Amino acid sequence: MVELAEPVDVLVAGGGNAGLCAALSAQEAGARVLVLESAPRSHRGGNSRHTRNLRCMHAAPTEVMTEAYTEEEYLDDLLRVTGGTTNEALARLTIRGSAACTGWMQARGVRFQPALSGTLHLGRTNAFFLGGGKALLNAYYRAAEARGIAVLYDAEVEDVALGDHRFHAATVRHQGREHEVRAGALVAAAGGFEANLHWLREAWGAPAENFLIRGTPYNQGRLLRALLAQGVRQTGDARQCHAVAIDARAPKFDGGIVTRVDCVSLGIVVNRDGRRFYDEGEDFWPKRYAIWGRLVAEQPGQIAYAIIDRKAIGRFMPTVFAPLQAGSVGALAALLGLDPDVLEETVGAFNAAARPGCFDHTRLDDCRTEGLEPRKSHWARPLDTAPFYGYPLRPGITFTYLGVAVDERARVLMADDRPASNLFAAGEIMAGNVLGQGYLGGIGMTIGTVFGRIAGEEAAHACA
Ligand SMILES: Cc1cc2nc3c(=O)[nH]c(=O)nc-3n(C[C@H](O)[C@H](O)[C@H](O)COP(=O)(O)OP(=O)(O)OC[C@H]3O[C@@H](n4cnc5c(N)ncnc54)[C@H](O)[C@@H]3O)c2cc1C
């Protein structure tokens, strides 16, 4: 039984990857630690429980990654996807820190798969958790329990009292009552605000009503808002986030990775007017999937439809929801609620523009359209072989980037740019320091692990 009135050294708000890394590090540095997690035990672990891998620099092949991935290459990759909107000092710190992640994690019970081969091309750069993020979180919670770290579920940090660049106390709602919890230091690891539909609407307007949230409904951004309201410096922009196109039939929250639809580059995508709006074959799918959430968000009604024919079947990751299927394009349009005449016209124009080529989905092949706007640059084969299939798509928000500014000791910066002495942040709540825009697969968990470890250790020292 956790007693909220009992004094603790380090309070950790949020029980996902970043929070658990912080809690374990703080305890190992000698602190008494309490983790406050707003979800019930069954839903602990936030977005982290949906993850599969993290991106790590390494100088030579390891047990879990092939070849080498240097600091400079990692940084180049990050600069490319963010268009340079990153704090380079913190980015380098994250990248250098990533080299020690897998060893540290294994020492705390996390297990990895052998290096992957296959179409994701991630076996060199990313280490995959055996059993996924859920198994990783279970390992961390087991380690926390064994070390005497207290965890309170159904405990939401609603507010914080800050003053003189110090954290003083947190207001926590638990079992319908508010409690004031004092501690020597606070680690804010409560995720982004992606599950807060009002905040999304503030940022995006009415289109936000049609967004689906791929992860936990508990990342409400309540602590983030409280910190910003108390004069913590903001980093990032409320509209920047990671968003992919997912099956429109997915649940509003927590659908996870299985709701992704990966057949876009094998067919065409139309909006609710039955018209194409973007080059579906611009580049390899793993390099393009993360732009499609935003592309669909910009379409009328925030809905789109991926259309393929029989030739595509077996060439993409199986989907959790079966596609709608029909013997003709017109019949498929009717099933999808599209105007059959318009969809037939769109498919007809696409088929007529598709140049004969040598189809090869493993390379940027020469199957492209000519004289069509927008063009399809690769893998453009006529949609001519029944049955035809369609998937409805919606924007699926993975996580938001607006957060609190931190320094290289994970200390939260106040509006005057001076760090708070006993207030730290890790994970999504500060990821925007490194990710101003764009995304590099696996870096979310790297940021959380590296900054979680730093924040935990620093928090323990701050209250020693
Ligand atoms: C479907 C999906 C797949 C993903 N796959 C990957 C991947 O393979 N690799 C990768 O690097 N990234 C991936 N990500 C992104 C990754 O999940 C995040 O970057 C990472 O989990 C962030 O960790 P975190 O600890 O900051 O947040 P979370 O894991 O979300 O943890 C935050 C926790 O804080 C709790 N909380 C929120 N507010 C409060 C409050 N006020 N008081 C107390 N507790 C609170 C929440 O309940 C939650 O448990 C994926 C995300 C999704 C949704």
The ligand as a Gaussian input file, in Angstrom:
#p B3LYP/6-31G(d) Opt

LIG

0 1
 C        1.511000       2.835000     -31.736000
 C        2.838000       3.462000     -31.361000
 C        4.015000       2.841000     -31.741000
 C        5.234000       3.422000     -31.413000
 N        6.385000       2.759000     -31.754000
 C        7.577000       3.270000     -31.384000
 C        8.784000       2.533000     -31.576000
 O        8.786000       1.375000     -32.028000
 N        9.961000       3.135000     -31.223000
 C        9.989000       4.385000     -30.669000
 O       11.083000       4.896000     -30.387000
 N        8.859000       5.082000     -30.426000
 C        7.660000       4.553000     -30.759000
 N        6.519000       5.238000     -30.449000
 C        6.647000       6.510000     -29.722000
 C        6.901000       6.175000     -28.240000
 O        5.772000       5.508000     -27.746000
 C        7.170000       7.395000     -27.372000
 O        8.173000       8.186000     -27.914000
 C        7.619000       6.943000     -25.965000
 O        6.851000       5.877000     -25.516000
 C        7.514000       8.064000     -24.987000
 O        7.754000       7.578000     -23.675000
 P        7.224000       8.406000     -22.443000
 O        7.603000       7.634000     -21.237000
 O        7.643000       9.807000     -22.559000
 O        5.628000       8.432000     -22.618000
 P        4.557000       7.291000     -22.320000
 O        5.115000       5.948000     -22.534000
 O        3.332000       7.643000     -23.075000
 O        4.307000       7.432000     -20.763000
 C        3.672000       8.546000     -20.192000
 C        2.898000       8.045000     -18.983000
 O        2.473000       9.165000     -18.207000
 C        1.174000       8.900000     -17.705000
 N        0.592000      10.212000     -17.421000
 C        0.155000      11.140000     -18.299000
 N       -0.231000      12.260000     -17.652000
 C       -0.003000      12.037000     -16.340000
 C       -0.176000      12.832000     -15.162000
 N       -0.639000      14.088000     -15.220000
 N        0.148000      12.288000     -13.960000
 C        0.625000      11.004000     -13.885000
 N        0.815000      10.221000     -14.966000
 C        0.518000      10.736000     -16.172000
 C        0.496000       8.119000     -18.788000
 O       -0.547000       7.315000     -18.276000
 C        1.650000       7.277000     -19.353000
 O        1.701000       6.016000     -18.737000
 C        5.281000       4.660000     -30.726000
 C        4.089000       5.263000     -30.308000
 C        2.876000       4.664000     -30.613000
 C        1.599000       5.324000     -30.145000

